[in-house]
Amino acid sequence: MLKARLTQSIRQMTGLHWLMLFGGILLAWAALFAMSVPSDLRAAGAIYGAEFWLQLCTMTPDAAGAAKMVLMWVLMSAAMMAPTALPAFATYDDLGQTAEGTRFGDLVFGYLAVWVGFSLLAAGMQMLLLRADLVSVFGDSRSGILSGGLLLVAGAYQFTQLKEACLSKCRRPLVFFMQHWEEGPLRNGLRLGAVCLGCCWALMLLAFVGGVMNLAFMGLATLFMVLEKLPEIGRWLTRPMGALLLLSGTWVIVTTF
């Protein structure tokens, strides 16, 4: 019954708020595509136009570079994480048909605010790694130890109780909202963002391994995180992915020496 209602709700995503949400996701992916073109094409400028993209993509260890890193991580978070929250957004929208006090925009704002905070931390981490010459100016790891360590952390986290607790809330959005409905849409959005962050922060940091501006990595990571939050499919993916990440991290570290 719940699955049927959720499917019906997703199919009815035709309101202005949904069009704005989908438009924002598409714009974020379009911006990431423009930022991730090969450096020789960016330098040419003739194909993609303005030099803004060249300047935006070239990270430097200074205040200007830090601002660009934050913007890049905000775009990545919006493009990758908003799709994973669509079932929760659809459930909230469905509840809004019968309950009072629902404000879809406030919920999404609270959700994204959490990921903006994560983006600030991730950009700060990238700046420190850049200063230490552990990543390139485009955020790709230059250290086997760093890559292996991030893979091991992400793999181990897949087996933790915190990961499972956060996933259980993401997989049952109706129960989640019923538990916290009285807190209001903004706080529900903040709480949903925090739960989603608890599910995905370690996988997001693998961008330093797969390439911060690597569209293939971002697409595959987004697909996995979407599937992992589905009740019927996700429970079969979390631990096998953890084992794969642990094996990959071990292999990277062993082959580094």
RAUR-V919821 format. One line per field, one symbol per residue. ss: DSSP state (~ for helix, > for strand, _ for the rest). A space follows every 50 residues. Layout:
ss = ???
This chain:
ss = _~~~~~~~~~~____~~~~~~~~~~~~~~~~~~~~___~~~~~~______ _~~~~~~_____~~~~~~~~~~~~~~~~~~~_~~~~~~~~~~~~~_____ ___~~~~~~~~~~~~~~~~~~~~~~~~~~~~___>_____>__~~~~~~~ ~~~~~~~___~~~~~~~~~~~_~~~~~~~~~~~_~~~~~~~~~~~~~~~~ ~~~~~_~~~~____~~~~~~~~~~~~~~__~~~~___~~~~~~~~~~~~~ ~~~~~~_
